[in-house]
Every structure is written in structure tokens, then in C-alpha cells.
């Protein structure tokens, strides 16, 4: 058996989120928006147990780029 701590970043493209009307190359959204967008269903095969660290505030990042690329960090 072994244990690992993971800082996980996922990146994918969702063309429905592409934009051109806003001048910035990317938008950092509030993590509460995570429930409103599609996210990959990530899982670790053969894991025995998993949990999130308890912290006082959510430690998540949701960044959307002009071309529809999404960066999600947990």
C-alpha cells in the first residue's frame, strides 16, 4: 500500500464556452460556476480510498480561454 497527495489540473476544450466579445484572453470564474459546466468524469482505477483536504475556503480554479479551452484545478 502507499499514499499520495495530488495537485490535479485538468484541461479540455468546450467550443460552447468560446468567446470573442471580451478583450481578455482568459476569464477566471468563481468556483461556484463549476456546477454549471460540463466536466470530465475523472476516476482512479483500483483506488482504495480518496478524500479532499478540509480547508477554510475552496481551493479551486476555473479558467476559460477565448478558444473554449478550460483549465480546472483542484
C-alpha positions in Angstrom: 0.0 0.0 0.0 1.0 3.6 -0.5 -0.4 7.1 -0.2 -0.1 10.1 -2.5 -1.2 13.8 -2.3 -2.2 15.1 -5.7 -2.5 18.6 -7.1 -4.8 18.0 -10.0 -5.1 20.1 -13.1 -7.4 19.2 -16.0 -7.6 20.9 -19.4 -10.1 20.3 -22.1 -11.9 22.2 -24.9 -15.6 23.1 -24.9 -16.4 25.1 -28.0 -19.7 26.2 -26.4 -17.6 28.4 -24.0 -15.5 30.2 -26.6 -16.0 33.9 -26.7 -14.8 36.9 -28.7 -16.7 39.9 -27.2 -14.5 40.3 -24.1 -10.9 41.7 -24.5 -9.1 39.4 -22.0 -7.5 36.2 -23.3 -9.0 34.3 -20.3 -11.6 34.6 -17.6 -11.2 33.3 -14.1 -14.6 32.3 -12.9 -15.9 31.7 -9.4 -15.7 28.0 -8.4 -19.5 28.1 -7.8 -19.8 28.1 -11.6 -18.4 24.6 -11.7 -21.9 23.1 -11.3 -23.0 24.9 -14.5 -20.4 23.5 -16.9 -19.5 20.0 -18.2 -16.5 18.4 -16.5 -14.7 15.2 -17.4 -15.6 12.3 -15.2 -12.2 11.5 -13.8 -11.6 8.4 -11.7 -8.6 6.4 -10.5 -8.9 2.7 -11.2 -8.3 0.4 -8.3 -8.1 3.2 -5.7 -8.8 2.0 -2.1 -9.9 5.4 -0.7 -9.9 9.1 -1.5 -10.8 12.3 0.2 -10.4 16.1 -0.2 -8.4 18.0 2.3 -10.6 20.2 4.6 -9.7 23.9 4.2 -11.5 27.0 5.2 -12.2 28.1 1.6 -12.4 26.2 -1.7 -9.0 25.7 -3.3 -10.2 25.5 -6.9 -9.5 27.4 -10.1 -11.8 27.6 -13.1 -10.3 29.5 -16.1 -11.9 29.7 -19.5 -9.9 30.8 -22.6 -11.2 32.6 -25.7 -10.9 29.5 -27.8 -13.1 27.5 -25.4 -10.2 25.8 -23.6 -11.0 25.2 -19.9 -8.4 24.9 -17.1 -9.8 23.3 -13.9 -7.5 23.0 -10.9 -8.3 21.2 -7.6 
